[in-house]
Amino acid sequence: MKTVFVRPERCIGCKQCEIACAVEHSKTKNLFTAIYEDPPPTPRIHVTPTIGIRTFPNKCRHCDPAPCMQVCPTGAITRVSEYDTVVINEEKCIACGMCAIVCPFDVITYKRSWKIAIDREVATKCDNCIDRVREGLLPACVEACKTGALVYGDINEILKEERKETAKRIVLATEIGEEMIEEAVPDNIRLWRELGRSMKEVGGR
């Protein structure tokens, strides 16, 4: 099963993924013209502040079985089995809110869409950039992420690599000391976090 895997420890909250997602789902698919569209394009991935300066890029997990798909009264939510992706037919959506109520990750929002004739809000969520994937491209959010916080691929292969990285961190903590764990984090992320901590300290004075 291929999916977008999230590495929260690498997210720096730059929101590049949100911008790329919004542009990809806009009518023109162009950053400079998309900002003038009506309705304005919106992202399907949500970078949310958590604890301290940490952020988390939250998105649809394409559950199986998918609670949203099970409760949709109009059949607007279906699964494209070939890509194991849950998608929404905006024409069928009646904005009843049932999908958002049962979503365990709170990633379904309601926005106006240029894809339907009637000007109204409909359920919106990540579709794994299924059109891009069909063309052999990466999802827009993954392509835009510069820190490796978002990775696309076979879930088991990704987890295999994650286990290797976890093992390395455990060895570092055991042999060198927990203070050296930061060395396992890429320099650009470490420096960004140090800047964030400094700004937080200045703001607290």
N, C-alpha and C positions, 0 to 999 in steps of 0.2 A: 504494500500500500504506500503510495507516494503522498506526501503532505508537507506543509510548512511547519518546521520544527522551531520552537522558540528557545533561545538561550538567554534567559533573563539577566544573567550576570554580565552579559556583554552589552546590554542596551544602555545607551547614554542619553536617551530622551530627545534625540535630535529631530525626530518626526519626519525624517526623509521618507520613511516607508508610507506615512500618511499622505504626503504630497504625491508620491508616485502612484499610490492606489487611487487617489481622487482623479488624477490626470488620466490614468488608464481607463477609468469608468466614466470619463466625461464624453461629451458628444464629439468633440474635435480631437481628443487625445493629444493635445498640444498645451504645454504649460502656459504659454503666453496668450493663447486665445481662450483657454478653459476658464480663466478667472473672470471673463466677461459673459459667460454663459448664464442663461436663466432657464431652469433652476441651476444654481451653482453646484459644481461637482463636490461630492463629499467622500471621505475615506471609509473603507470597510474595516480597516484595522484601527485600533484605538490605543495610543500610547498613553498610559495612565500613571501618574505619580503614585508611589507607594510609601515606603519608609525612608525618611531622610532625603537623599538625592537620587534614590533608586527609582527606576521606572520599569513598566512592564508593557510590552506590545501585545494587547489582547485581541484575539480574532476568533472566528468560527472554527471549531474543531472537526466539523463534518462527522458528527457522532453516528454510530451505527449500533443499535437503532437510534435514529434522530428524534428526540422528543418533539421538536418543532414540526417535523413532518407528520408525526403521529396525530397531533392535535389540530392541524390546519383543516378547517371545515370545507374549504373550497378546492383542496388538492393543489394549491398554488406552490407548495414546497415538495420537490421531488429529488431523487438521487440519480445522478448520471453514473451508472455502475461502472462504465469503462474507465472513468477517472476517479471513482469513489468520492464524488463531490456532491454536496447538497446545494441545490440552486432554487431560486424563487422566480416564478412566473408572475411578473408584476401586474400583468393584465388581469390575473385571477385573484390577486390579493384584495381583500376588503378591509384591511387595516383593523382587524378585530382585536389584535394584541395578544392572542392566545400563544403564538410562537414565542414572543418576548417573555411572557409570563413563565413558560416552562424551560426556557433556555438556561442551563446551569452555569453558563459563563457570561450572561448578560451582554451579548454581543450583537443582538438584533435591535436596530433602530428604525425610525420611520422618517423618511425623507421624500421630497418631491422627485419625480424621475422624468427625464426627457424621453424615455422609451415608451411612455404611454400617452394616449391622446388627451385624457382627462387630467386636469391640473389638480392633483391630490397627492397626499402622502401615502406611501406604501412601504411594506417591510423591506429592509435593506440589510445585507450582510455580505461577508466574504464569499466569493465564488471560486476561490483558488485560482483566479485569472484563467479560467478554463479555456478561453479563446486563445490566450498566449500559449498555454501548455499544449494545445492541439497543434500549434505551429512549431513546437519544439523549443519554446522560450521559457525562461524562468518567470514565476509570478513577479509582478512589478515590485512588490515590497521587498522581496528577496534580492532582486537585482539592485535595488537602491540602497540596501543596508551595507554600510561600509565597515561595520565592526564584527560582522558574522553573527549577529544576534538572531537573524532569521536565516534558516537553511531549508532548501527544498530537496527532497529525495525520498528514497525508500526508508520508511520509519525504522526498520530493523537495522539497516546499514548505518543510519545516523546514530542510533542508540549504541551500536557497537563501538563507534568512534568516541561517543560520549563516555562510555565505560572506561576506555583507555585513558581519556583525559582525567576522569575522576580518580582512577588508580594512581596516576602521576601526582595529583594533588595530595592524595593520602600519603604517598611515600614522602613527599616533600615535608608534610606536616609531621610525620613520624621521625624522619631522620635529621631534618634541619631545624624544625620549629615552626609553629603556626604562623609566626610573623613573616616567614618567607613565602607563604601562600600567594601573596600579592605578585610574586614574580611569575606566577603561572598566568596572570592576567596580561593581555597585550598592553604595550606601553601607551598607545593612544587612549585606551580606556582608563588606565590608571591615572594618567595626567589629567584627563577630563574630570575624573572624580576628585582629584586633589584640588583642582580649580573650583569645583563646586563646593567642597568643604571650606575652602578659604573664603569664598563669597558668602557662605552661610555664616561664618564666624564674624565677618565684617558687618553683615546685616544685623547680627544679634547684639552688637555693641551700642 
